[in-house]
Structure formats: structure tokens, C-alpha cells
Amino acid sequence: MSNALQRYPNIAALHQALSSRQLSATELAQDCLRKIELHAGLNAFVHIDADLTLAQAREADNLLATGRGSLLTGLPIAHKDVFVTQGWRSTAGSNMLKQYTSPFDATVVHNLRAAGCVTLGKLNCDEFAMGSGNKHSAFGPTHNPWDTSAVPGGSSGASAAAVAAKLVIAATGTDTGGSVRQPAALCGVTGIKPTYGAVSRYGMIAYGSSLDQAGPLASSALDLVDLLDVMSGFDNKDSTSAEHCKGVPNAPGRIRDEFNEADKSFHSNATQPLKGLRIGVPREFFGEGLSSEVAQAIEEALKQFEKLGAKRVDISLPRTALSIPAYYVIAPAEASSNLSRYDGVRYGHRSASYSDLEDMSARSRAEGFGSEVKRRILIGTYVLSHGYYDAYYLQAQRLRRMIVDDFQAALTQHCDVIMGPVTPTVAQPIDHNQNDPTADWLADIYTLGLNLAGLPGMSIPCGFGTGASGKPLPIGLQVIGNYFDEGRLLAVAHQFQQVTDWHQRVAGQA
Amino acid sequence: MAWEIVIGLETHTQLSTQTKIFSGSSTRYGALPNTQANEVDLALPGSLPVMNRAAVDRAIRLGLAVGATIAHRSIFARKNYFYPDSPKNYQISQFEIPVVQGGSISFFVDDQEKTVNLTRAHLEEDAGKSMHDDFVGPHGEPSSGIDLNRAGTPLLEIVSEPEMRSAAEAVAYAKALHSLVMWLGICDGNMQEGSFRIDANVSVRPVGQQEFGTRCEIKNVNSFKFLERAIQYEVRRQIELIEDGGRVVQETRLYDSELDETRSMRSKEDAHDYRYFPDPDLPPLVIAQDWIESVRQTMPELPAALRARFISDFGLAPIDAAQLTISRDLAAYFESVNATLPAGQAKLAANWIMGEVSATLNREEKDITESPVSATALAALLVRIIDGTISNKIARDVFAAMWTGEYDGNPDAIIQAKGLTQISDSSAIAAMVDAVLADNPAIVAEYRAGKQKAFNSLVGQIMKAAKGKANPQQVNDLLKAKLDS
């Protein structure tokens, strides 16, 4: 048996095959392990342990054989390596944690495991999730399955690449400034960043704590419903996790119920299911820097939505450009403090030679962290310093509130969802901006605002452009909703995916 | 030149919660190193803090007891600095908006009542401990190590205004605060184990000058005695420095109790830039009024209220009432003794408890709860003084016997067995008086010549003859009558 994930390309099909015992979870896991091996060149995985994986698969088979399997039992998934896991190493893509194994599982890992998912291993990422091309990893870059000379995006680049290359049915990612949506767009998969607080951050190696949020990547919105519904929920180990979402307890079932309800309401109008839906299109998302091929693909997608009955509304998010400086002050400020625990004292890299304690920490950090991480620690330390705090950190927090206000004005007065591009261009070559490390930051302009506001957003495949090497590369459409609107967003995306097939294209066969 | 001393104290009180302020690890003292440190205390990747409400309860208790404002919304901030026993390399504390704001504490210095205002009290986590002497390395070799059992223990840092004007006032304030936190049950008060740690900000200025002098912060003061000495040393140092034409430099100084001196730890120039910012892992601490009210329901009668009651109901002097309300246990002991005595005998009970009982407890380094003489037993003894069975002096001997458990500590049994009953038979006493007068004509002559001392000498001889058991009042009366007749 080969290419199980091509034969059963979504969760429903795979679940059907597993529960009817046409396919065993063990065979499926072995098939995925072989395929991962075959695609080792993508450099998507940083740690694989076949014994651990197969043990989980056998457990899944036991459940399936006795009819106790659930929808996700036996599904092969993998975790971005910022989720800590018992068994597999948890490195955050850093030399600092190259040998680190966690004594506990992240809540997200626990929840998916409890639902029966089988873990195939840990996925490469930008070091401590800082980056947007998966270039900043101590384990080397991950390659885009559509064009291996291009980046897969980042920081959840390998999560998107692994799903796009059909190495796993789905993967976890984290999104601090676009790190789920942007790689999903660049690899042609579907990804969602839920509302801040919907998913527990416990066991997620922190980057920017007020911005970090976990989200799944898969090949369709429908699959994301199944995954996100299980991943999310209130967690008493995370003080920032929400107990209630729009008056409903934050627990599994919330997102599925909202999705079903929205989906049902869409069915009431067979020809124009999205009639009445107002799509806000922010004019600031279509300014300078947006490539024409991305602009055109987004335009086509919006037309498709209009055909489905939705109404297009021109809106303004005036502080869009300011989200870049606001983000690159707040995220590094939090990161500089979050990463100070990596000092070589209790765990992680410790320098081989040092003169005293202070020197030990200084050298361990100098050796353990990569250049992008150091850059952000330096910025963060600076903006929190005495005399600069007001001018940078407080100012950025003021901007953040204005950005929240902009989104709220749009989403409460003018539209139900916001749509636009995820990225200005298709995936860039891996060596792009090599000598200008902060130039990549500008490409985050469409994704950062969402994190600053804590809103949910998705990327769904909506077309192709042409990469630097001439190969076709995917384009993603960003769909943004109001707080805790995940179920509804997924239902809107599902409508689009029922009339388009961009999400079904497979890398190498476009 | 005359100098005025200005002192403000910052006190770190370890709150008596079962678990740590942001994790579920035990706070028990004395466990093997690092056996009470979980992923949060070790700052493992992915761990997150969760506020322990029991620590907030205790902060509210203090706030209510000192008449402070309890902030309905306070903020946890990160204080960033690298130190090996600080696992996250930042401390979660409160900076701009603390949970307890204002309030005051009243206490007695000698017999003068003094009130010191509080600036604030804020919640924060304790650090671990670096162990340089008694830590054993992986190969059995002596080594430096870090014990994170204490890391994350809840602290309430209570900051006073700089309103104390002498070392004695500072000590009196510290003692009053110490007894208050124990009274409230929010801290075990154990200074040896570091449950109550004091830093003193000390400065001097010429009498009459408005602005404060440059202050130094003295750390590592772990007893009231050392607090007093450290302040005295520091005041001397600063005055001498200024009088010699020098200038006090703002710095942190460490008190060395062996050398009885303070020495510089770090100057203001070396001071850390802590880069405080609100902790994004913890939402603002919201304390609704009903939370405050629910804590209020569980508050004990406060020492100030009890003090006032002792003065008004029992006629005690303010200073006596203050001493009896040093701790809840002591106050309860007094109330229990007093309840058994006839009305109007509170002063006797107070004198005994603050005198014989306290002195013996101090000598044996015991707490009132460990007293071998129970309140009931003491009351039984005092009843025998009141009814004239024994004198106050004899009662002390009986008390000593009760303390060591003779005759099951029963005062009547002791009095009986030892034949200590007071001689109140006036003919017996008269016989003793006559005998002493007959044997001491010279002293009698001195008395008659107007020497009052001679009278006391004769009383002493009579009491000696009576083995201390003669009723002293009767001895006095009879002797006087016979001499003056």
C-alpha cells in the first residue's frame, strides 16, 4: 500500500477507511514514516521516533478494532517543535534546546493525543518561532514542496510543508504574527489562527505571550473544524485561556456546533448560500508592495464569494502599516523576557568553557541562540529599558489599542468578515533578503494586525502565481472574523472550498 | 550638629499558603533540595504561571487589618534580572499598581503610641537559594548548587513610609508588623527560616531640614536585635561620613552580624535596569467587593480592638493592654485566666502573665502555647493569692513547682504538700514579732531614732523566721503597732 494520504485525502475519508478496517492505523503510520523518509530533503522533521509513533498507532488500532475509535483515532499528525512533548525532543528549532526533552505534554498535544491522533514526530520551524521563512532554524531551512528552492513560509513552515507534501494529514502550528496563515498560504494548505485565548498556550514554548496562539494546518476547512474543535478549550493551566466564548463554555463542541449552525443556515439558499454575508475588503491590503498575481488571485476569490451571494464592502483599516512597528516592539519585548530563562543553568545548552556564572550564561546564550533570536532579544531589551519604555513599549501598546479599534469598527459596523491577501507575493527563494534580515518583516503587513487584535483568521488556497524559479506557487486568501467566530469562519471557507479545488491541488501535480 | 534619623522598612513576609503563588508545588520548609519544584518553578519551556487565590486572600487580610485600600484591579509585572536562583530570570511582582495601597500600623515605643503609614503591600514570588557550602555535587564532591524549593513561595512585600525616627521605633514597628501578620495567620513569622525578612532604608538629615538625606538600603537583617544594631551602625557611619566632609552614596548595604557592620553590596550606578512591564501571562488581578467581604467575614478580632476592650472592660493600662495583645495566643491566655478570677483582678493576671509567665517562657525559648502552666492552672494559683492562702512571693515558688510539673502542676496540692499556706494567725505572728524584737534591741533603737530602713530589716527577720509564710500585711501591721506602742 502506498500513498494512503493521497487515496484518502481528508479526515472523513481517512476515518472511514480506518474505522472500516480497510486500513490500519499502524499501516498508515508506517506509510507516513516511509513517505517522510522519502521526502527527507524537505527537512520538515527535526525528530522522528518510529517506536513511539508505532506504539501510538497500535493503541489506535486497538480502539478501532473494538469500535471505540473516535473521528480522529489513528490520524497521522505532527507537531511544530514549539509544542513540548514527552518522548520526542522539544527544540524550538534552536541549538539552545537541541537535546531537550520535556517531562510533560503541551495541552494541545495532550488534547489531540486524547482524541486518538498518532504523532509522527516534531516539525522544523524558525527558531523560537521567530521568522517567516523557516530559514532561521538551527536544523537548517525547510523547503517548499511546490518548489524546493523556495521557502515554505514560517515560522510554522514545516507544518505547512508536511501537510502540502502529504506526509501527514494535519499538523499543529503557532501564529504570533502570521506563522500559521502565512506558511499555509505559501504551501497551498488551509490553516487557522483562532482567537487569542481559544486554545491553551500551556506547553507552547513562548515567543510573544500576548500574541501567541496555536492553530492547525490541514488540507481543507472541513478538516480544520475537526482538529480545532478538539484542540481548543479552557485550560486552568493557562491564565489567558478563555472560560467562555460569546457566552458559550470554551470546550470541545463549541466550534463544531457553530460551524454546523452556520453551515445549515447557508444551505437554506441553494444558489446563493452566502447571501447576506458582508465581506469587508480593506483598501490598505491592496497598496504598494502587493504583487499583481496575488492581487489578481484575491480578486478572483472575492468574485467567487460574490457569486455565492456575499456582498463586497470597501473598508479601511487605517493603522495597517503601523502594525509592523507595533508588532516588532511588543513581540520582541515579550520575547526578550520569555527567553531569559535559557541561561544554561538548569537545562539547555551550556557553554563548554566559562570563567564564572555570569560568563557561563552569557556564553551559553551567545552560542545557543541564532542571529534572528539575538536580534529580537536586543530590540526587546532596548524597548523595555529605562528611558525608552514610554517612547517604544507604551507607544506600541497605544498603537495596539488603535488597531483593535480599527478592526472593531469594521467588524461591528461595516462587515461580517474581512478578506484580503495573506502575503504580498508567492514564496520567495530561500536566499531572498539574505543580506537584509529585517526586510522580511515588511512582508508580514497583512497578518500582524490580527495578532495584535487577538482576532481569528484563516488562510485558504485561492490560486497560483509563479515563483522566481518559474514554478507555480500557491496563493492564500485571508479570512478574518470577529472574536470567537472560528466556527462561522470555517463555514464560510467551506462554502468557498465546495466550489473551488485549489485546496485539492497536490504539490508536484499542479 | 544635631541629626535626625529617617527610617523606612520593606518587609518580605512569606505567606502561609499550602502551595506556591503561581504553581501547585508545596511550600513546606526543609524538604530535600529541589523536591518541591515543578515545571513552573523550574521555568521549563512551555510552563505558565497561575495565580494562587489563597495568596490573594492573605494580602486582603493584611489590607483590611491596616485599613488600606484593596485595589479592585492590580497588575502583575515582570522584574527582569539575571540571577541563577531566579529560574525565569525575571521575578513576577507588582510594580505600578499593587494590591494593597496605604494603611497604617500603630504600636508602642516605651509607653508612647506611634503610628506609621504604609505606602503599599504587593504580591510577588520568592527566589530559590544558592547553596555554596553544604551542597554535594554529582560525584560526591563539595559543590555550589541551587535549591528551587523556595522559588515561587508567595511573598507580600510591605513597604512603610519613611516615618521612623530611631532604631527603637523601627524595631517596635517591625515587631508590631511581625505580630500582626502572625495574628492574621498570613505568615508563620519564623525569622530563622526567612519567613519574615526586613530591609531598612536609612538616612540622616540635620534637625529641621525638610528634604531627606541620601538613603542606604540595608539588607540581610534577620532578627530584631540585628535590625537595631544594623541601623545604629549605619546611622553612626552616615553621620561620621558627613561630619568628616564626606557624602553618603545611595547604595545597597549588607549587614554583617559577626562584625556588627554594614558594607557596600552595590551602588546606585550598578543598580539593575529591571525593565518592568506587565506580565502577559497573567491577566490583571481583579478583586470584586464580594471577595473582600468574604475575607472580612473570616477576620479575627484585631489587636487594636482587643487592646481597646482590655482597657475599657478590665481597666488595664494601655501599655499592658498592648503587651498582652502581642499575639492572639497570649491575648487568649490572658482572657482565659481573667475569666476565672473575680472581677477587678485583671491587673493581677496581667502582671503575672507579663512577669513570671513571660520571663519563664523567654528563658526556655517557649511560646505561650507551649506553657506547661495552663491558663486554668495559673488562675487557680492566682485565686490563692486573692483569698490570702499564699503571698505573691510564695506564689512564685508554687509557680516554679507547677512549671516543672510537681504534683501534676496542681497549685493547691503543692501548697499543701510543701506547707506553704500563709500564716495568718495573728497570735502566731505576734509571737514571732516579739521574738525578733527581743533579739534585736539595737535595730529597734535605730528605728526609734528615726531610721525607716530598720523597719524593713525587722520585717525581713520576721519573714525569715516564718520561712516566708507569714501574711506580710499582718506582719507589717503588728510590727508597727508594737514598735509605736
Interface residues (C-beta under 8 A of the other chain):
Chain A: F83 V84 S90 A92 L97 Y100 S102 P103 F104 A106 R201 Y202 G203 M204 I205 A206 G208 S209 S210 N236 K237 D238 S239 T240 A333 E334 S336 S337 S340 R341 D343 V345 R346 Y347 L357 E358 S361 T381 L384 S385 H386 Y389 Y393
Chain B: E39 L42 A43 L44 P45 G46 S47 L48 P49 V50 M51 R78 N80 F82 P84 P87 K88 N89 Y90 I146 D273 R275 Y276 F277 P280 D281 L282 P283
